[in-house]
Structure formats: structure tokens, C-alpha cells
């Protein structure tokens, strides 16, 4: 039975397998499935979080069975024996986290609920609206009038596994285990800047912002800045020393995922090469409107860190675009992308380049999300300071050939 988001179905069996699946391939982020046992909307303690590093719940009722791959599809499975779930547990949340990217880049994301005894499919939910999320609640098992039901949820989070866990009451230790001391680096004058953010590869000035998660802050406009450490070789199509090739490939890839590259450049941040870009996506929670996502990516040979800001369109949508198009005329409203001028990015499914995206119009529309995105990046990037351990990682030289 295929379910729409928010729909539910009775679960007429004692034990079920929840199987998350997606299409794997080059450039597709890895994903991990997990379960959280909730009482009163929160875990009772950290043992109620079942995932790859803690694969069996103390009650034995929930087990993470691990991944498999066949025919281009990757699956990750959690077994839930509903007959042995403790009476105080009201919900078992079935969630996922993405490693090395966002769920907008995970094709064919779905969850199937199977009878653990027969393998028969009881329910299926296919996610179609994931965009910038790095954690995602696909579904949940919950008690209702003494029986169990399954609900398709489809709720995303932008702060990864740690943010998801914290939301449900898990105590997350952001500080990684102490690593061997790196070789001494040449002495350099200390750069003035903000106090370090514990456990993160970078710090930046969070003055005037409210911390809403161990890795996320919100400004007075409601725009959010998130730090995303990525412990994988950077998934970049070209070296930063080849900006034309880099942003051409990025523009094409963004278009194929339904987004649009607004601007991109290679800059230096606290002495290290970095990639700054802004993309636009359709607003995932409104019938109209856009979200502009600015990011600063600092790649190293074996890992990277992203400072991402998200600025959604609020209130009446499309005013900036409509007014500028009326001024310049429809014929000049949608020029080719300057990053891939020979490619029809709209034919690939991307959002069109719009003349209204030009920064010359920011002063006229200061509250537009693109204007806010540029201002927030311009404010935060000059304050970014890189932690010594991250700086000591060898530089990123380009994709493996």
C-alpha cells in the first residue's frame, strides 16, 4: 500500500521490518537508517536511539540490521518487534541521516514496511520533496487505542544526525575523540576572530544570532546558518584551481536536481581556498516561492566543512522577479547561465537564470531572500576562522581520476 505524506495504516502484525531504500551511484550521498523509541515525545535516555553504532535496544525489541545493495538499489533495515516494545514507549520514529550531501541528492528515497515473518509489504512511502535536509524522518510506528499504526511522515532537518537526535532528547557529544597531534605547522600570526565553536572545524561570529542546535544559529530575520562537517573525500567535480570547469559542472548538477546556481566563486578564507556559492530551490513547504541557500565549502584532501545559510521567501512571493521582468521585458528576463551558457539547464529540470537575481537589485529589494542571503554570507565569511586540526589536513588537489 503506497501512502501519501501524513497518511497512516494499521499494522496487523507483531514484528515488522522497516526498509529504507534509494538508488545508489556516483555522487549520491550515503544514508543511514535509525530508530528512536519515544515516551512523551522524547527518548527516555540515550539507549533509546538505535543506529549503526548502537544496533540493539536494551529491550531487544528494536534492531538495526544493516545495509545491503543489489541491482543499483541500496537498502538499510531496522527490525521492530512490536509485541515486545515496552509499554511506556508510544512511538518508534524511523529516521535517516545523509553523509556527504543532502537528501535532495538521494534519488528514489523511500521506506517499505514489511511483515517480518512473511516478507509481505504492509505499507510504502516514497519521499519526493527532500531538498537541503541532512536528516529525515520517513515514518513512525505509534500506538493508538491499544493497537499499532504506521504513519508516513516526510519531515526533514538540516543539522544531520546530531540535530535529529538532539530534537528528540538525545545528549550529543559534539567533541570528537582526541586525535594524534599533527606535525608542527609553520608559525603564523594569530588572526583575531570569534571564540572557537567546540568540536567544529571552523568558528565564526554568531553575535546577534540565537543558537537553535549544536551546529545551527538563527538570525532576527529567521534565516539559519548551519555548520556541516563532512568526513569524506570532497565530492567536487574539479579542483578549486579550475573554477570554470568546477562551476560549469556544479551548474549542470544543480539543474539536474531541480535547483539553479545563482552565483559561485573561489575565494580564500583564513588562508585556505574555499568555494562560495548561492543556489535557489523551490520552497519545499509552500506552493509558490523560493529558498536561497548560500554556502561556503572549505575542502581538504579527506574531509571538508560547509557553512550553509538558508533564506526562504516569506509573505507574497515572486515580487522581485515580476517587477524586474516587467521593467526589462520577457525577452531579456531569462538569460543563459554564465557558468554553462551552452547548456539548456531548464531542459535538465533546473530553475531558470533570472535577470532579477543580479545583485544590482538587492538594494531595491532588501527583504528578498536572495538579498538576505548575500548579506548574511558577507557578514559571516570574513569572520570564519579554521581550527588548527582541520588546517593540518592536506589540501584538496582535485577529484580522483
C-alpha positions as CSV (number, residue, x, y, z in Angstrom):
1,X,0.0,0.0,0.0
2,X,1.5,3.3,-1.1
3,X,0.9,6.1,1.4
4,X,0.9,9.9,0.9
5,X,2.7,12.1,3.4
6,X,0.7,12.2,6.7
7,X,-1.4,9.1,5.8
8,X,-1.5,6.1,8.2
9,X,-2.3,2.4,8.1
10,X,-3.0,-0.2,10.8
11,X,-0.1,-2.6,11.4
12,X,-1.7,-6.1,11.9
13,X,1.4,-8.0,12.9
14,X,3.7,-8.3,15.8
15,X,7.1,-7.9,14.1
16,X,7.9,-5.7,11.2
17,X,10.9,-4.7,9.1
18,X,11.3,-1.1,8.0
19,X,13.5,-1.0,4.9
20,X,14.8,2.3,3.7
21,X,15.9,2.3,0.1
22,X,17.4,4.6,-2.6
23,X,19.2,4.4,-5.9
24,X,23.0,4.5,-5.4
25,X,25.5,5.8,-7.8
26,X,28.4,8.2,-8.3
27,X,28.0,11.4,-6.3
28,X,25.0,10.1,-4.3
29,X,25.4,10.7,-0.6
30,X,25.4,7.6,1.7
31,X,22.4,7.4,4.1
32,X,22.0,5.6,7.4
33,X,18.7,4.4,8.9
34,X,17.9,4.6,12.6
35,X,15.1,4.3,15.1
36,X,14.2,6.4,18.2
37,X,11.9,5.0,20.9
38,X,9.8,7.8,22.3
39,X,7.8,8.3,25.5
40,X,6.0,11.6,25.8
41,X,7.6,12.7,22.5
42,X,11.2,12.2,23.7
43,X,13.6,9.4,24.4
44,X,13.9,8.3,28.0
45,X,17.7,8.1,27.7
46,X,20.4,7.8,25.0
47,X,19.8,4.0,24.9
48,X,16.5,4.6,23.1
49,X,18.5,5.6,20.0
50,X,19.1,2.6,17.8
51,X,21.6,3.1,14.9
52,X,24.7,1.6,13.4
53,X,26.9,2.4,16.4
54,X,24.2,1.1,18.9
55,X,22.4,-1.6,16.9
56,X,20.3,-3.3,19.5
57,X,17.9,-1.7,22.0
58,X,18.2,-3.0,25.6
59,X,14.7,-4.5,25.4
60,X,15.7,-6.4,22.3
61,X,12.6,-5.0,20.6
62,X,14.4,-2.9,18.0
63,X,17.5,-3.9,16.0
64,X,19.4,-2.2,13.3
65,X,20.1,-5.0,10.8
66,X,22.3,-3.0,8.4
67,X,22.7,-2.3,4.7
68,X,22.6,-4.3,1.5
69,X,23.0,-3.5,-2.2
70,X,21.5,-5.1,-5.2
71,X,20.7,-4.0,-8.7
72,X,21.7,-0.4,-8.1
73,X,19.5,0.0,-5.1
74,X,20.9,0.4,-1.6
75,X,18.8,-0.6,1.5
76,X,19.2,-0.2,5.2
77,X,16.9,-2.1,7.6
78,X,15.5,-1.8,11.1
79,X,13.6,-4.7,12.7
80,X,10.9,-3.8,15.3
81,X,9.1,-6.5,17.3
82,X,6.0,-4.5,18.3
83,X,4.9,-7.3,20.7
84,X,8.0,-6.7,22.9
85,X,8.2,-2.9,22.8
86,X,8.0,-1.6,26.4
87,X,4.5,-0.3,27.4
88,X,5.9,3.2,28.1
89,X,7.1,3.6,24.5
90,X,4.4,5.3,22.5
91,X,6.2,5.9,19.2
92,X,9.1,4.4,17.2
93,X,10.4,7.1,14.9
94,X,12.1,5.8,11.7
95,X,14.7,8.3,10.6
96,X,17.7,8.7,8.3
97,X,20.8,10.8,8.1
98,X,22.8,11.7,4.9
99,X,26.6,11.6,4.9
100,X,28.4,13.7,2.4
101,X,25.4,15.6,1.0
102,X,21.7,16.3,1.3
103,X,18.7,14.2,0.8
104,X,17.8,16.3,-2.2
105,X,20.7,14.4,-3.9
106,X,19.5,10.9,-2.8
107,X,17.3,9.6,-5.7
108,X,14.4,7.2,-5.1
109,X,14.3,7.7,-1.3
110,X,11.6,5.5,0.2
111,X,10.7,3.3,3.2
112,X,8.8,0.0,3.0
113,X,7.2,-1.7,6.0
114,X,7.3,-5.5,5.7
115,X,5.8,-8.3,7.7
116,X,8.9,-9.7,9.4
117,X,7.6,-13.3,9.1
118,X,6.3,-13.4,5.6
119,X,8.1,-10.5,3.9
120,X,4.7,-9.1,2.7
121,X,4.7,-5.4,2.1
122,X,2.3,-3.6,4.6
123,X,3.0,0.0,3.5
124,X,5.3,2.1,1.4
125,X,6.1,5.8,1.5
126,X,8.1,7.5,-1.3
127,X,9.7,10.8,-0.5
128,X,9.5,13.4,-3.3
129,X,10.2,16.7,-1.6
130,X,13.6,16.3,0.1
131,X,15.9,19.2,-0.7
132,X,18.5,20.6,1.7
133,X,17.9,18.2,4.6
134,X,20.7,16.1,6.1
135,X,18.3,14.2,8.4
136,X,14.9,12.9,7.5
137,X,12.0,11.2,9.4
138,X,10.5,8.9,6.8
139,X,7.8,7.3,9.1
140,X,6.8,6.2,12.5
141,X,5.1,3.4,14.3
142,X,2.8,4.6,17.0
143,X,0.2,3.2,19.4
144,X,-3.5,4.1,19.0
145,X,-6.2,2.5,21.2
146,X,-4.1,-0.4,22.1
147,X,-3.0,-1.2,18.5
148,X,-0.1,-0.1,16.4
149,X,-0.2,2.0,13.3
150,X,2.3,3.2,10.7
151,X,2.4,6.9,9.6
152,X,4.3,8.3,6.6
153,X,6.0,11.5,8.0
154,X,8.4,13.0,5.4
155,X,9.9,15.6,7.8
156,X,13.4,16.9,7.2
157,X,16.1,18.5,9.4
158,X,19.1,20.5,8.3
159,X,21.5,19.6,11.1
160,X,22.2,16.0,10.4
161,X,22.1,13.0,12.7
162,X,23.2,15.1,15.7
163,X,20.4,17.7,15.1
164,X,17.8,14.9,14.7
165,X,19.0,13.2,17.9
166,X,19.0,16.4,19.9
167,X,15.5,17.2,18.7
168,X,14.2,14.0,20.3
169,X,16.2,14.5,23.6
170,X,19.5,12.6,22.9
171,X,22.6,14.0,24.5
172,X,25.1,14.5,21.7
173,X,28.8,14.9,22.4
174,X,30.0,17.1,19.6
175,X,33.6,16.8,20.5
176,X,35.4,14.1,18.6
177,X,37.9,11.8,20.3
178,X,41.3,13.3,20.6
179,X,43.4,12.7,17.5
180,X,47.2,12.4,17.4
181,X,48.9,15.7,17.4
182,X,49.6,16.9,13.8
183,X,53.1,17.8,12.7
184,X,54.0,21.3,13.8
185,X,52.8,23.8,11.3
186,X,54.9,26.9,10.4
187,X,54.2,29.7,12.9
188,X,51.7,32.2,11.7
189,X,50.3,35.3,13.4
190,X,47.1,34.7,15.3
191,X,44.1,36.0,13.5
192,X,41.6,38.0,15.5
193,X,38.2,36.4,15.5
194,X,35.4,34.8,17.4
195,X,35.7,32.3,20.2
196,X,36.0,28.7,18.9
197,X,32.8,26.7,18.5
198,X,33.5,23.5,20.4
199,X,34.0,20.4,18.3
200,X,33.7,22.1,15.0
201,X,36.3,22.6,12.2
202,X,35.5,26.3,11.9
203,X,34.3,29.2,14.1
204,X,32.6,32.4,13.1
205,X,30.9,35.4,14.7
206,X,27.5,34.4,15.9
207,X,26.8,37.7,17.5
208,X,23.1,38.6,17.3
209,X,22.1,35.1,16.4
210,X,20.2,32.5,18.5
211,X,21.6,29.0,18.8
212,X,18.9,26.6,17.9
213,X,21.0,23.4,17.6
214,X,24.6,22.4,18.4
215,X,25.5,23.4,14.9
216,X,22.8,25.9,13.9
217,X,22.0,29.5,14.6
218,X,19.1,31.7,13.6
219,X,19.3,35.5,12.9
220,X,16.5,38.0,13.6
221,X,15.1,37.5,10.1
222,X,14.5,33.8,10.7
223,X,17.4,32.8,8.4
224,X,19.5,29.9,9.6
225,X,23.3,29.3,9.5
226,X,24.4,25.7,9.8
227,X,27.9,24.1,10.1
228,X,28.1,20.7,8.4
229,X,31.4,18.8,8.9
230,X,31.8,16.1,6.2
231,X,34.2,13.2,7.0
232,X,34.6,12.1,3.4
233,X,36.7,13.0,0.4
234,X,35.1,16.1,-1.1
235,X,32.6,15.3,-3.9
236,X,33.7,18.1,-6.2
237,X,33.9,17.7,-10.0
238,X,37.1,19.8,-10.4
239,X,39.8,21.4,-8.4
240,X,39.3,24.9,-7.0
241,X,42.2,25.9,-9.2
242,X,39.8,25.3,-12.2
243,X,36.8,27.5,-11.4
244,X,35.4,27.5,-14.9
245,X,35.2,23.7,-15.0
246,X,34.1,23.5,-11.4
247,X,31.1,25.8,-11.6
248,X,30.1,24.5,-15.1
249,X,29.8,21.0,-13.6
250,X,28.1,22.4,-10.5
251,X,25.5,24.3,-12.6
252,X,24.6,21.2,-14.6
253,X,24.4,19.0,-11.5
254,X,22.2,21.6,-9.7
255,X,19.9,21.8,-12.7
256,X,19.6,18.0,-12.8
257,X,18.4,18.1,-9.1
258,X,15.8,20.8,-9.9
259,X,17.8,23.7,-8.4
260,X,19.6,26.7,-10.0
261,X,23.1,28.0,-9.5
262,X,22.8,31.8,-8.9
263,X,26.5,32.6,-8.3
264,X,29.7,30.9,-7.4
265,X,33.3,31.9,-6.9
266,X,36.6,30.5,-5.4
267,X,37.8,32.7,-2.5
268,X,40.4,32.5,0.3
269,X,39.1,32.1,3.9
270,X,41.5,32.3,6.8
271,X,44.4,31.4,4.4
272,X,42.6,28.4,2.8
273,X,41.0,28.1,-0.6
274,X,37.2,27.8,-0.4
275,X,34.1,27.7,-2.7
276,X,31.3,30.2,-2.1
277,X,28.0,29.7,-3.9
278,X,24.3,30.5,-3.8
279,X,21.7,28.2,-5.2
280,X,17.9,28.6,-5.4
281,X,15.4,25.8,-4.9
282,X,11.6,25.7,-4.9
283,X,10.2,26.3,-1.5
284,X,9.6,22.8,-0.1
285,X,6.7,23.8,2.2
286,X,4.8,26.3,0.1
287,X,3.0,26.0,-3.3
288,X,5.0,29.0,-4.5
289,X,8.2,30.8,-3.6
290,X,11.9,30.0,-3.4
291,X,14.6,29.3,-0.9
292,X,18.0,30.7,-1.5
293,X,20.9,28.6,0.0
294,X,24.3,30.2,0.4
295,X,27.3,28.1,1.2
296,X,31.0,28.3,2.0
297,X,32.7,25.0,1.4
298,X,36.3,24.5,2.6
299,X,37.6,21.2,1.1
300,X,40.6,19.3,2.3
301,X,42.1,16.0,1.0
302,X,40.0,13.7,3.1
303,X,37.2,15.9,4.5
304,X,35.5,19.2,4.3
305,X,33.3,21.6,6.2
306,X,30.4,23.7,4.9
307,X,28.9,26.8,6.4
308,X,25.4,27.0,4.9
309,X,22.8,29.7,5.2
310,X,19.2,29.2,4.3
311,X,16.9,32.1,3.4
312,X,13.3,31.3,2.5
313,X,10.9,33.6,0.7
314,X,8.2,34.9,3.0
315,X,4.8,36.5,2.5
316,X,4.0,37.5,-1.0
317,X,6.3,35.6,-3.4
318,X,7.7,36.5,-6.8
319,X,7.5,40.3,-6.4
320,X,11.2,41.0,-7.2
321,X,11.1,38.8,-10.3
322,X,7.8,40.1,-11.5
323,X,8.8,43.8,-11.2
324,X,12.2,43.4,-12.8
325,X,10.8,41.3,-15.7
326,X,8.2,44.0,-16.3
327,X,11.0,46.5,-16.5
328,X,13.4,44.6,-18.8
329,X,10.8,42.7,-20.8
330,X,10.2,39.0,-21.1
331,X,12.7,38.5,-23.9
332,X,15.6,39.6,-21.7
333,X,14.4,38.1,-18.4
334,X,15.9,34.6,-18.6
335,X,19.5,34.8,-20.0
336,X,21.7,31.7,-20.3
337,X,23.7,30.7,-17.2
338,X,27.0,32.4,-17.2
339,X,28.5,29.2,-15.8
340,X,27.2,26.8,-18.6
341,X,26.0,29.2,-21.4
342,X,25.9,26.4,-23.9
343,X,23.7,24.1,-21.9
344,X,19.9,24.4,-21.6
345,X,19.7,24.0,-17.9
346,X,15.9,24.4,-17.9
347,X,15.6,21.3,-20.1
348,X,17.5,19.4,-17.5
349,X,14.9,20.4,-14.9
350,X,16.7,23.3,-13.4
351,X,15.3,26.6,-12.2
352,X,16.0,29.3,-14.8
353,X,18.6,32.0,-14.5
354,X,16.6,35.2,-13.9
355,X,17.9,38.8,-14.6
356,X,16.3,39.7,-11.2
357,X,19.0,37.6,-9.5
358,X,21.5,40.4,-10.3
359,X,23.0,41.9,-7.1
360,X,22.3,45.3,-8.5
361,X,18.7,44.9,-7.4
362,X,19.4,43.9,-3.8
363,X,19.2,47.5,-2.6
364,X,15.7,47.8,-4.1
365,X,14.5,44.6,-2.5
366,X,16.4,44.4,0.8
367,X,14.0,41.9,2.3
368,X,14.1,39.5,-0.6
369,X,15.7,36.1,0.4
370,X,18.5,36.5,-2.2
371,X,19.4,39.9,-0.7
372,X,19.3,38.5,2.8
373,X,21.4,35.5,1.7
374,X,24.1,37.7,0.2
375,X,24.2,40.0,3.3
376,X,24.4,37.1,5.7
377,X,27.2,35.4,3.8
378,X,29.0,38.8,3.5
379,X,28.7,39.2,7.2
380,X,29.8,35.7,8.3
381,X,32.5,34.7,5.8
382,X,35.1,37.4,6.9
383,X,34.8,36.2,10.5
384,X,35.4,32.5,9.7
385,X,38.4,31.0,11.4
386,X,39.7,27.5,10.8
387,X,40.6,25.1,13.6
388,X,44.3,24.0,13.6
389,X,43.5,20.3,13.4
390,X,41.4,20.9,10.2
391,X,44.0,23.2,8.8
392,X,46.6,20.4,9.2
393,X,44.8,18.1,6.9
394,X,46.5,18.1,3.4
395,X,44.8,20.3,0.8
396,X,42.3,19.1,-1.7
397,X,44.0,18.6,-5.1
398,X,41.0,17.7,-7.2
399,X,38.8,14.7,-7.9
400,X,40.4,11.3,-8.3
401,X,40.9,10.5,-11.9
